[in-house]
Amino acid sequence: MSVNDIVILVRDFLWDYVLLFGFIGIGLFLTIRLRFPQFSRVFPAFKKLISDIIHKVPAEPGGMTPFQSLATAVAAQVGTGNIVGVATAITSGGPGAAFWMLISGFLGMATIFTEATMAQVYRERDDNGELVGGPAYYIKNGLKQEWLAFLFALFCIIGLGIVGIMVQANSIITSMNSAFGFNQIAITVVLMLVVGWILIGGMGRIAKFSENVVPVMAFAYVASSLLVLILNIDQVLPTLRLIIVGAFNPQAIAGGAMGIGVKEAVRYGLARGLFSNEAGMGSTPHSHAVAVQKHPAEQGFIAMIGVFICTFVICVATVMINLLTGSFSEEVMYELSSAELAEYAQIMTQTAFAKQFGAIGEGFLSISLSAFSLTTIVGWFFFAESNVKYIFRKPAIVKGFKLLALIAIALGYYAGSGVIWDLADLSMGLMALPNIIALIFLSGQAVKVLRDYDKQMEMAPEHLTWEYKYENVDEGVF
């Protein structure tokens, strides 16, 4: 058995039998314990966020505005998983997987609320006066388990900051080369220059990049999806029926020829949905930790918007594009082997755009994939850097990590399909385990923070504030 075989074996067991149940379990547990915040908290938070954007609320020194932190989180969440990952879900689990993907997003919104809130409560300031936080910090300061915090930080640095950057860089290099014939070495050099310029600017430039690029990127992709929907309006209702039937009775599709059961629809829909929105993985709390808010709960509400955008907007757009254009075909699904299906999933959305818009559509998707991957590189670097600060606490090493990230981009040129991609999945899975453990034990603190917020909003919303340090939270000050 080769090293790659061992990595795949451990990765599949971790994601299919441990993390899948862990993510769903913690999402359901927190949804109930927080009294279904998905129904009452998201739209008021969205309204406040729009107000802040209109009034151009400035960022305070050493932190980000709530919108900047959300944009940085979405930059990392919206990546190839929302295009290729979603395509993989419906090729492996059938159209019904899309329904279960929405269920994962719904549960993930409660999870991300807890992550973001705890990141706010237990954050710190580094030697430069900048806010810094994330799971390593709330594991150390909340659970008082430094060894578990160290494990999370280590896996995050490897999974996101090194291996993850390599695979995202590879996606950009191969996509641009395939669509436009650009020289791969030239693409790599340009990518290193662009990312290097962003990283040298520190938190401020990362925040500016995210808040300017992410909305444009997401809007362009969603607008193109709406155009596909309008051009195929007569197929919308049959497509929605296909999704609902496929979620509960996949054998009714194509006479059962696909051989897909409810188990596969649930498994692939939940797993790919969770992988794409990253709720529970422990990545996005790093950006929510540095947002300057009056109260931690407010950032938790903002974080829920990120999962909503990622799953209910971007992922649904990808599903509808593939189903409406006929890129997903029942005939193809039961004619191809599992290995051939995996390869087909890689190009399925590209095929959909080519069918609808020709060469222009294919080029647009390549640019979209590259933009998604670029923003993911920037977001993942920021998350990994927070953990470099946690472990090493030396400015020279933190600065050196920027160089390591650029080297990872260069190595991405060689990171084709194989052990590097599998190692990235494994590292991110291992990163999630300490985070899920922390969320279970800190769930009570999330409830207390939410109650404090509601109490203040009832009594004097104009004087909303957060006065408690994390040292006091465990002492029952609520």
PLY file of the C-alpha trace (Angstrom):
ply
format ascii 1.0
element vertex 478
property float x
property float y
property float z
element edge 477
property int vertex1
property int vertex2
end_header
0.00 0.00 0.00
1.46 3.34 -1.09
1.54 6.55 0.95
-1.20 7.98 -1.25
-3.38 4.92 -0.59
-2.95 5.37 3.16
-3.81 9.08 2.94
-6.95 8.29 0.91
-8.00 5.53 3.32
-7.67 7.75 6.39
-9.25 10.73 4.61
-12.29 8.77 3.45
-12.86 7.25 6.89
-12.50 10.66 8.55
-14.89 12.50 6.21
-17.45 9.73 5.60
-17.79 8.27 9.08
-16.47 10.80 11.62
-16.78 14.35 10.34
-20.05 13.90 8.46
-21.81 12.84 11.67
-19.77 15.32 13.70
-20.76 18.30 11.54
-24.42 17.32 11.32
-24.55 16.46 15.01
-23.02 19.73 16.21
-25.16 21.72 13.78
-28.38 20.08 15.01
-27.29 20.36 18.66
-26.50 24.07 18.36
-29.62 24.79 16.30
-31.79 23.42 19.10
-29.75 24.92 21.94
-29.71 28.39 20.34
-33.43 28.10 19.54
-33.25 28.08 15.75
-31.38 31.35 15.09
-31.60 30.71 11.33
-35.22 31.93 11.30
-34.96 35.09 13.36
-31.40 36.44 13.17
-30.19 36.42 9.57
-32.37 39.00 7.85
-32.10 41.68 10.60
-28.33 41.19 10.45
-28.41 41.51 6.66
-30.37 44.75 6.97
-27.84 46.17 9.44
-24.94 45.08 7.24
-26.38 46.92 4.23
-26.84 50.01 6.41
-23.19 49.85 7.50
-22.06 49.53 3.87
-24.20 52.49 2.76
-22.93 54.68 5.59
-19.34 53.47 4.98
-18.56 52.51 8.56
-14.74 52.76 8.81
-12.46 50.05 10.16
-10.79 50.70 13.50
-7.00 50.31 13.84
-5.95 46.68 14.19
-9.29 45.27 13.04
-11.80 44.97 10.20
-15.30 46.27 9.68
-18.04 43.61 9.95
-18.43 43.67 6.15
-14.69 43.26 5.58
-14.58 40.28 7.92
-17.58 38.74 6.16
-16.02 39.37 2.74
-12.78 37.72 3.88
-14.73 34.74 5.21
-16.76 34.41 2.00
-13.53 34.77 -0.01
-12.35 31.56 1.61
-15.73 29.80 1.60
-16.52 30.44 -2.07
-14.03 28.36 -4.00
-13.79 25.38 -6.30
-15.95 23.42 -3.83
-18.93 25.54 -4.86
-18.47 24.57 -8.51
-16.60 21.27 -8.80
-17.66 20.06 -5.35
-21.34 20.69 -6.07
-21.04 18.94 -9.42
-19.46 15.97 -7.66
-22.37 15.85 -5.22
-25.04 15.57 -7.92
-23.05 13.12 -10.05
-22.48 10.85 -7.05
-25.74 11.38 -5.15
-28.11 12.44 -7.90
-30.17 15.66 -8.11
-31.58 14.99 -4.63
-28.17 15.71 -3.13
-28.94 19.40 -3.72
-31.79 19.24 -1.17
-29.55 17.73 1.50
-26.91 20.32 0.67
-29.41 22.97 1.76
-30.05 21.07 4.98
-26.31 21.13 5.70
-26.27 24.88 5.09
-29.23 25.40 7.40
-27.58 23.49 10.26
-24.21 25.07 9.50
-25.62 28.53 10.17
-26.02 27.68 13.88
-22.51 26.24 13.93
-20.92 29.30 12.35
-22.77 31.57 14.79
-21.11 29.76 17.69
-17.69 29.79 15.99
-17.80 33.52 15.24
-19.16 34.47 18.65
-16.53 32.47 20.52
-13.84 33.91 18.25
-14.97 37.38 19.31
-15.13 36.54 23.03
-11.74 34.83 23.29
-9.67 36.88 20.84
-6.43 38.69 21.71
-4.19 41.45 20.35
-0.76 40.64 18.94
2.46 42.59 19.51
1.50 45.01 16.71
-1.81 45.83 18.34
-3.83 43.90 15.74
-6.75 41.74 16.76
-6.18 38.02 16.30
-8.36 35.03 17.10
-9.90 31.79 15.96
-10.37 28.24 17.26
-6.82 27.96 18.66
-7.53 31.01 20.82
-10.96 29.94 22.05
-9.64 26.43 22.73
-6.77 27.88 24.78
-8.66 30.66 26.54
-12.05 28.94 26.78
-11.28 25.25 27.26
-7.84 25.87 28.81
-6.45 23.06 26.63
-3.27 24.39 25.04
-2.25 21.01 23.56
-5.55 20.80 21.65
-5.16 24.40 20.52
-1.65 23.60 19.27
-2.94 20.64 17.24
-5.61 22.80 15.61
-3.11 25.54 14.79
-0.65 23.05 13.30
-3.24 21.34 11.09
-4.59 24.72 10.00
-1.15 25.96 8.93
-0.51 22.78 6.94
-4.03 22.29 5.57
-4.84 25.87 4.58
-1.57 27.81 4.54
0.62 25.34 2.67
-1.12 22.37 1.04
-4.40 24.23 0.56
-2.70 27.13 -1.19
-0.88 24.66 -3.45
-4.10 23.03 -4.69
-5.90 26.35 -5.19
-2.93 27.68 -7.16
-2.98 24.52 -9.26
-6.68 25.12 -10.03
-5.90 28.59 -11.37
-2.89 27.44 -13.39
-4.64 24.50 -15.06
-7.91 26.37 -15.64
-6.32 29.37 -17.34
-4.06 27.15 -19.40
-6.95 24.94 -20.53
-9.33 27.79 -21.40
-6.95 30.33 -22.93
-3.72 28.45 -23.64
-1.65 30.71 -21.37
1.81 29.46 -20.46
1.62 27.74 -17.06
4.91 29.17 -15.77
3.81 32.68 -16.76
0.50 32.18 -14.94
2.38 31.01 -11.84
4.66 34.07 -11.85
1.77 36.51 -12.29
-0.18 34.76 -9.52
2.79 35.01 -7.15
3.16 38.72 -7.88
-0.54 39.46 -7.33
-0.78 37.45 -4.11
2.56 38.80 -2.88
1.37 42.39 -3.35
-1.80 41.64 -1.36
0.00 39.85 1.49
2.67 42.52 1.89
-0.10 45.01 2.70
-1.13 42.97 5.74
-4.60 42.81 7.24
-5.66 46.16 5.79
-4.91 45.23 2.19
-6.42 41.75 2.59
-9.60 43.37 3.92
-9.73 45.90 1.06
-9.11 43.20 -1.53
-11.87 41.01 -0.11
-14.51 43.72 0.20
-13.88 44.93 -3.37
-13.41 41.63 -5.22
-15.76 39.18 -3.49
-19.05 41.07 -4.15
-18.18 41.52 -7.84
-17.12 37.89 -8.18
-20.26 36.52 -6.50
-22.59 38.89 -8.34
-21.18 37.98 -11.76
-21.57 34.25 -11.11
-25.09 34.57 -9.69
-26.16 36.92 -12.51
-24.98 34.42 -15.12
-26.90 31.71 -13.27
-30.06 33.81 -13.31
-29.61 34.31 -17.05
-29.41 30.53 -17.50
-32.60 30.20 -15.43
-34.43 32.80 -17.55
-33.32 31.15 -20.80
-34.60 27.80 -19.53
-37.62 29.04 -17.57
-39.82 26.24 -18.89
-37.57 23.68 -17.20
-37.52 25.27 -13.73
-40.53 23.45 -12.24
-39.53 20.02 -13.64
-36.01 20.61 -12.29
-37.29 21.46 -8.81
-39.42 18.33 -8.90
-36.35 16.33 -9.90
-34.51 17.63 -6.84
-37.34 16.84 -4.39
-38.01 13.39 -5.81
-34.28 12.65 -5.89
-33.92 13.61 -2.23
-36.45 11.04 -0.99
-36.93 8.55 -3.82
-33.92 8.57 -6.19
-34.99 5.27 -7.73
-37.95 7.07 -9.32
-35.51 8.99 -11.56
-34.64 7.37 -14.90
-36.43 4.22 -13.79
-33.82 3.60 -11.13
-31.14 3.14 -13.79
-28.67 5.39 -11.94
-28.50 2.98 -9.04
-28.48 5.84 -6.53
-30.34 5.45 -3.24
-31.42 7.83 -0.50
-28.24 7.00 1.43
-26.03 8.30 -1.41
-28.16 11.41 -1.90
-27.97 12.28 1.79
-24.29 11.43 2.17
-22.99 13.39 -0.81
-25.36 16.31 -0.34
-24.50 16.81 3.32
-20.77 16.15 2.91
-20.24 18.45 -0.08
-22.45 21.14 1.40
-20.43 21.15 4.61
-17.15 21.09 2.72
-18.16 24.11 0.63
-19.52 26.37 3.40
-16.81 25.32 5.92
-19.17 25.65 8.91
-17.57 23.74 11.78
-14.22 23.38 10.06
-12.70 26.23 12.07
-11.46 28.33 9.16
-13.72 31.40 8.92
-13.75 32.27 12.67
-10.30 33.78 12.12
-11.78 36.63 10.07
-14.83 37.07 12.30
-12.53 37.39 15.33
-11.01 40.63 14.05
-14.30 42.41 13.27
-14.95 45.45 15.44
-18.47 45.04 16.85
-20.38 46.40 19.81
-21.31 42.87 20.88
-19.95 39.38 19.93
-23.42 38.09 19.02
-23.68 40.66 16.22
-20.71 39.12 14.44
-22.26 35.71 14.91
-25.29 36.91 12.99
-23.04 38.33 10.26
-21.23 34.99 10.00
-24.54 33.25 9.36
-25.00 35.43 6.28
-21.76 33.98 4.88
-23.06 30.39 5.06
-26.37 31.52 3.55
-24.58 33.15 0.59
-22.25 30.20 0.11
-24.86 27.42 0.24
-28.25 28.94 -0.58
-26.98 31.27 -3.31
-23.70 30.06 -4.89
-24.19 26.30 -4.50
-27.83 26.45 -5.60
-26.77 28.49 -8.62
-24.31 25.75 -9.62
-26.93 23.04 -9.18
-29.50 24.86 -11.33
-26.96 25.62 -14.06
-26.08 21.95 -14.42
-29.63 20.64 -14.25
-31.30 23.26 -16.46
-28.76 23.04 -19.30
-28.79 19.25 -19.38
-25.13 19.05 -18.45
-26.26 16.60 -15.79
-27.72 13.68 -17.71
-29.31 10.55 -16.24
-28.08 8.58 -19.25
-24.49 9.66 -18.72
-24.72 8.98 -14.99
-25.55 5.30 -15.33
-23.30 4.70 -18.35
-20.07 5.88 -16.68
-18.00 4.11 -14.05
-17.32 5.77 -10.67
-13.86 6.87 -11.83
-15.29 8.29 -15.05
-18.01 10.07 -13.08
-15.36 11.79 -10.93
-13.61 13.03 -14.06
-16.90 14.16 -15.58
-17.77 16.13 -12.43
-14.59 18.17 -12.90
-15.86 19.53 -16.21
-19.64 19.31 -15.77
-20.26 22.98 -14.93
-17.84 23.99 -17.68
-19.89 21.85 -20.07
-23.08 23.56 -18.87
-21.73 27.04 -19.63
-20.41 25.86 -23.00
-23.82 24.43 -23.90
-25.60 27.65 -22.96
-23.14 30.32 -24.09
-20.55 28.57 -26.25
-16.85 29.44 -26.00
-17.67 32.68 -24.15
-19.39 30.72 -21.40
-16.49 28.31 -21.09
-14.06 31.22 -20.78
-16.29 32.95 -18.22
-16.32 29.85 -16.02
-12.55 29.58 -16.21
-12.23 33.18 -15.06
-14.78 32.54 -12.30
-12.91 29.47 -11.08
-9.65 31.42 -11.08
-11.23 34.32 -9.18
-12.75 31.96 -6.63
-9.41 30.21 -6.15
-7.51 33.51 -5.85
-9.79 34.81 -3.12
-9.55 31.45 -1.36
-5.75 31.67 -1.38
-5.88 35.11 0.24
-8.49 34.06 2.80
-6.74 30.80 3.70
-3.42 32.60 4.10
-5.00 35.04 6.55
-6.46 32.15 8.56
-3.17 30.23 8.59
-1.20 33.35 9.55
-3.36 33.73 12.67
-2.17 30.30 13.75
1.45 31.06 12.91
1.12 34.01 15.30
-0.39 31.68 17.90
2.41 29.09 17.78
5.51 31.19 17.18
4.67 34.74 18.35
7.80 36.06 16.60
7.40 38.81 13.95
10.27 37.46 11.85
8.64 34.03 11.55
5.25 35.57 10.77
6.83 37.63 7.97
8.67 34.55 6.74
5.37 32.72 6.43
4.40 35.12 3.63
7.39 33.85 1.67
6.39 30.26 2.42
2.92 30.96 1.04
4.41 32.28 -2.20
6.62 29.17 -2.44
3.45 27.07 -2.01
1.95 28.89 -5.02
5.05 28.06 -7.06
4.81 24.42 -5.98
1.17 24.48 -7.01
2.44 24.25 -10.57
3.38 20.64 -9.76
0.37 19.83 -7.53
-1.70 17.92 -10.03
-4.39 15.46 -9.01
-3.03 12.98 -6.53
-1.51 12.94 -3.07
-1.37 16.75 -2.65
-5.14 17.15 -3.11
-5.83 14.14 -0.88
-3.46 15.49 1.77
-5.28 18.83 1.71
-8.61 17.08 2.39
-7.04 15.06 5.20
-5.38 18.09 6.84
-8.59 20.09 6.79
-10.47 17.16 8.26
-7.97 16.79 11.10
-8.22 20.55 11.68
-11.98 20.26 12.19
-11.82 17.66 14.99
-10.43 19.95 17.77
-12.84 22.66 16.65
-15.91 20.44 16.93
-14.81 19.33 20.41
-14.42 22.98 21.45
-17.85 23.94 20.09
-19.53 21.22 22.14
-17.98 22.38 25.42
-18.32 26.10 24.66
-21.92 25.91 23.46
-23.11 27.07 26.87
-21.03 30.22 26.52
-22.61 30.92 23.13
-26.06 30.65 24.70
-25.04 33.06 27.49
-23.67 35.59 25.00
-26.88 35.41 22.95
-29.04 35.88 26.06
-26.95 38.87 27.11
-27.45 40.40 23.66
-31.23 39.88 23.76
-31.44 41.29 27.27
-29.56 44.45 26.28
-31.64 44.88 23.14
-34.81 44.74 25.23
-33.58 47.25 27.81
-31.44 49.77 25.91
-30.47 48.82 22.34
-28.87 52.23 21.75
-26.33 51.44 24.50
-25.47 47.92 23.32
-22.02 46.96 24.57
-19.83 44.06 25.61
-17.97 44.60 28.84
-16.78 41.14 29.78
-13.31 39.70 29.25
-13.03 35.99 28.57
-11.57 35.44 32.03
-14.97 36.39 33.46
-17.23 34.43 31.14
-16.65 31.14 32.95
-17.46 32.75 36.30
-21.14 33.12 35.56
-21.25 36.88 35.11
-24.37 36.43 33.00
0 1
1 2
2 3
3 4
4 5
5 6
6 7
7 8
8 9
9 10
10 11
11 12
12 13
13 14
14 15
15 16
16 17
17 18
18 19
19 20
20 21
21 22
22 23
23 24
24 25
25 26
26 27
27 28
28 29
29 30
30 31
31 32
32 33
33 34
34 35
35 36
36 37
37 38
38 39
39 40
40 41
41 42
42 43
43 44
44 45
45 46
46 47
47 48
48 49
49 50
50 51
51 52
52 53
53 54
54 55
55 56
56 57
57 58
58 59
59 60
60 61
61 62
62 63
63 64
64 65
65 66
66 67
67 68
68 69
69 70
70 71
71 72
72 73
73 74
74 75
75 76
76 77
77 78
78 79
79 80
80 81
81 82
82 83
83 84
84 85
85 86
86 87
87 88
88 89
89 90
90 91
91 92
92 93
93 94
94 95
95 96
96 97
97 98
98 99
99 100
100 101
101 102
102 103
103 104
104 105
105 106
106 107
107 108
108 109
109 110
110 111
111 112
112 113
113 114
114 115
115 116
116 117
117 118
118 119
119 120
120 121
121 122
122 123
123 124
124 125
125 126
126 127
127 128
128 129
129 130
130 131
131 132
132 133
133 134
134 135
135 136
136 137
137 138
138 139
139 140
140 141
141 142
142 143
143 144
144 145
145 146
146 147
147 148
148 149
149 150
150 151
151 152
152 153
153 154
154 155
155 156
156 157
157 158
158 159
159 160
160 161
161 162
162 163
163 164
164 165
165 166
166 167
167 168
168 169
169 170
170 171
171 172
172 173
173 174
174 175
175 176
176 177
177 178
178 179
179 180
180 181
181 182
182 183
183 184
184 185
185 186
186 187
187 188
188 189
189 190
190 191
191 192
192 193
193 194
194 195
195 196
196 197
197 198
198 199
199 200
200 201
201 202
202 203
203 204
204 205
205 206
206 207
207 208
208 209
209 210
210 211
211 212
212 213
213 214
214 215
215 216
216 217
217 218
218 219
219 220
220 221
221 222
222 223
223 224
224 225
225 226
226 227
227 228
228 229
229 230
230 231
231 232
232 233
233 234
234 235
235 236
236 237
237 238
238 239
239 240
240 241
241 242
242 243
243 244
244 245
245 246
246 247
247 248
248 249
249 250
250 251
251 252
252 253
253 254
254 255
255 256
256 257
257 258
258 259
259 260
260 261
261 262
262 263
263 264
264 265
265 266
266 267
267 268
268 269
269 270
270 271
271 272
272 273
273 274
274 275
275 276
276 277
277 278
278 279
279 280
280 281
281 282
282 283
283 284
284 285
285 286
286 287
287 288
288 289
289 290
290 291
291 292
292 293
293 294
294 295
295 296
296 297
297 298
298 299
299 300
300 301
301 302
302 303
303 304
304 305
305 306
306 307
307 308
308 309
309 310
310 311
311 312
312 313
313 314
314 315
315 316
316 317
317 318
318 319
319 320
320 321
321 322
322 323
323 324
324 325
325 326
326 327
327 328
328 329
329 330
330 331
331 332
332 333
333 334
334 335
335 336
336 337
337 338
338 339
339 340
340 341
341 342
342 343
343 344
344 345
345 346
346 347
347 348
348 349
349 350
350 351
351 352
352 353
353 354
354 355
355 356
356 357
357 358
358 359
359 360
360 361
361 362
362 363
363 364
364 365
365 366
366 367
367 368
368 369
369 370
370 371
371 372
372 373
373 374
374 375
375 376
376 377
377 378
378 379
379 380
380 381
381 382
382 383
383 384
384 385
385 386
386 387
387 388
388 389
389 390
390 391
391 392
392 393
393 394
394 395
395 396
396 397
397 398
398 399
399 400
400 401
401 402
402 403
403 404
404 405
405 406
406 407
407 408
408 409
409 410
410 411
411 412
412 413
413 414
414 415
415 416
416 417
417 418
418 419
419 420
420 421
421 422
422 423
423 424
424 425
425 426
426 427
427 428
428 429
429 430
430 431
431 432
432 433
433 434
434 435
435 436
436 437
437 438
438 439
439 440
440 441
441 442
442 443
443 444
444 445
445 446
446 447
447 448
448 449
449 450
450 451
451 452
452 453
453 454
454 455
455 456
456 457
457 458
458 459
459 460
460 461
461 462
462 463
463 464
464 465
465 466
466 467
467 468
468 469
469 470
470 471
471 472
472 473
473 474
474 475
475 476
476 477
